[in-house]
């Protein structure tokens, strides 16, 4: 078949093949029955075969018509779905942003009302990521936690991370404020930073640091939640967990914080610079979450 075959002819054929009526197909396509018949006739001429057996008051698919419909129908359906998706995305100005779950729950979503009220015509689609997980290739923007500068076209640093020992108020009341007492309590940290407690102890000049139990979790939210439930003392990331301290769900044990190279970055992909809504959203993210 020639590559010049118009898409509308294939679509008219699929609709007519489904309802077995040029009249009903024309109604669905907002065309006249003669226009549908003409488009299908052109398609048959290009294929060199009849797709329909035409009766006085009815039509049926020929053997070749059935085979052609089975091959073409899924392609036309997928094409229509893609066109609808892109049309909706263009008209609605939807932005897809990938971001870590803890960042989303503790910082992004609580501030999202500001954006929604300022730009109600721009939709957002959030895709949550676990620590270390790569962002979806379909994302327009990404927020990532990294110890180094991400390899991307446009990168803006938002803020660095530091970690502070904390527990719930009940454990705090039982704690005698001696650094050595940490050896008798379960110590909680993220499994991606298995030596973080030892690094903190060295920074705090704690001698004979030998914890009885260390619990590693793969979720920042899980770490904060475990400490809040009284499981032990956790290295809590700041400033991202500040709300837990403001609400008195967690209490800091020491002033000494472990500063790291970990930083949150906003990444914009190079092939999307011509979308003004992305510029607006990037500016809002930077103004809202960036610290100097």
N, C-alpha and C positions, 0 to 999 in steps of 0.2 A: 504494500500500500504506500502511496506517495506520502511524504512527510507534510505535504500541503493540505492534508485532510483537516478540515476545520473541527475544532473541539465541539462546537455546537451541533454538528452533524452526528458525532458519536453520542453526545448526550441525548439528542432527540431519538436516536435509535434505541438506547438503553431504556428510556422512559416508555417508548412505544412497545418495546419487547416485554416490558414488565406488565403493562396493562392491556396489551394486545388490541390497541385502538388508537388510530391517529387522532381521532377527535378528543379522546380523554388525555392523550399525551399533549396535544395542543393546549388544552385547558391548564394543565400543570405547568407548561412552559411559557404560558402567556403568548402563544402564537396562534396562527390560523391553521386549520387542518391541512390546507394546501401547502403552507410553508413547511410543516413537518414532513409531509409526503415528498416535497421537492428536495429537502435536505437528505432524506434517507435514499432517494433515488440517486442523488449525486454520490453518496457513499457506496451504493451498490455498483455504480459504474466504475468507481475507482477500484473496488475489490474484484470486479469482474464476475460477480455472482449475485443471485437474488437472496436477500436476507429474509424476506417475507413472502408467503404465498397469499396473494390477495384474492379474496372472495367478493361476492356482490355486497355483502353487508358485514363482513368480518375479515380479519387477517390472522394468520398463524405464522409462527417462525418456521423457516425451512431448516433442513438438517444443518446446513452451513451457518444459518442464522443463530441456531442454538449454540453451536460451538463458538461462534464469534462473540455472542453475548456473555458466555461463561468466561471468556478471556478478557473482554473489555470492561465488563461491569465493575469488577473490583478496582480497576485502575481509575475509572471515572469517579467512583465513590471516594477513593482516597484523594483524588485531585480536588473534588468539591469540598471535602473536609478541610484540606489544606488552605484553599482559597477563603473559606469561611473563617478559619482560625486567624489567618493573616489580616483579613478585613476587620474582624473584631478587634484584633490587637492594634491595628492602625487607628481605627476610629475611636477606640477607648483609651489609647495611649497607655498600654500596660507595660510596667517595668517589672522584670524578673530579677530578684536579688537573692543570692545565696549567702547564708550567714550561719555562724555557729549557734547551736541551740541555746547555750547559756547567755550569749550576747543578746540573742533575740528576746529571751524571756525577762532578763534583768534590766536591759537598757533600751533596746530598740522598740519593743511593743509598748512599754509605758510612755514613750515619747511619740508614738505613732499618731495619736489624736491630733497633735499639732500639725503634722503634714496633711492629714486627711481634711482638716478644716480649711487649710490654706489652699490646697489643690484638690478639690473634690472630683475634678474631671480626669484625674490621673489614677489609674488602678495600680495596685501593687500585688505581686505574687511572690510569697516568701517560700524559699526552699531551705530547710534546715540541714545543717551539716554537723557531723561528729568531729571531734578533734582529729586532725590529720587527714580527714576526708577531702578529696578534691571537689571543687565546685562543679556543678553541672555545666556542660558546654553551652547550654541554652540560656544561661544566666547573663543578663546585661551587665550587672554589677556583682561584686563579691566582697564580703568582709571576711578577712582571714586572720588567724593568729599565727604569727611566725617569729622565729628568732633572728631572721635576716630579711633583707629587702626582697620581696617577691619579684619573680621574673615576669613582668607584665608591662604593657604599654604605658598606662597611666596609673601611678600608685601614690596614694596620700596616706601618710602615717596619722593614725587617730590618737592613740595613747599607749604608753608602756604599761606593763603589768608588774606588780610586786605582790608578795605573799606574806601574810601575817598569821601567827598562831592564834586560834580562837576556839571557843567552845560555847555551849549553852549556859545560861545563868546558873543552873543547878550544879553543873560540873565546876563552874567558876567558884561557887561558894565552898566547895570541898577542896579546892586547890590551895596549897599553902604558899603560892607565889615563888616557890623555889624552882629554879630551872631544872634541878636534878629530879624533881618530882615527875618530870615528863617521862622518865624511864619506866614509871609504874602505870602509865596510861596508854591506851591504844592511840597510835598516831596515824592520822589519815592523810593521804596525798594522792595526786593523780599519777597513774601508772606511767605516763609519758615523762615524769620527772622523779624517778625512783630514789634519787639521792638528794632531793630537795631538803628533807629534814636535816640531814647531816650537813648540808651547806649552810642552812640556817643556824644550826648549833655552832658551827665554826665561826660564823659571822658574829654570833652572840657571845662568843668566848666561853662556851659551856664546857667544862671539863668532865671527863668520864661519861660522855653521852653514849648510852647503850640502851636504846628503847627495847622494852620487853616484847612489844607487838607493833607491827606496821601494817596498815590496811591500805591497799591500793585499789582505787576505783578508776573507771574510764570515763567518768562524767563529772564535769565541774559542778553541775547541779547536785549530783549524787554526793559529792564531797560536802558541800554546804548543808545539805539535808541530813547527812549522817551526823555531822557535828551538832546541828540544831536538835536532833533527836537524842543527843547524849551518848552517842557511840564512843566518843573520845575527843581528842584535840586535832583539829585539821589546819593545814596551811591553806588559808582562804585567800583567793585572788582579789586584789583591789586595783582600781576603784570599781570594778564591775560588780562586786558583791556589797557595795556600801549600804544598800537598802536593808540587808539583813542586820547590820549593826544599828542603823537608824531605828529599826523596829524592835531592837533589843532581843532579837531571836538569837543573835550571836554576840559574844563579848570577847574583846581582844585580851590575851593573856600578857603579852609583852609589847613594848613599843617598837622593838627591833623588827624590821621588815626585811625580807629577802628580795632585793632588786634583781631583776633578770633582764635578759636581752629580748624576752618575749614582748611583742607589740601587736596591736591590732592595726590592720591596714585596710583601706578601701581601694579596690581594684576596679578600673573601668577598662573594657576591652576596646582595642583600637578601631575596630570596624563599626563602631556605634557612635561616632562623634557627631553625626549629623542629626541627632535626635535631641531637640531642645529640652524635652522632659527629663532626659538623663542629666543634662547640665544642671537643671533646677534641683533634681533629687540629690546629685552629688554635692552641690553647694549646701543643701539642707543637712545632709549627713555630716559634712565637715564642720559646719557651724554648731551643730547640736552635740556632737560627740568628741570633737577634736580638742585636746588639751595641749598647751604650749609648755 
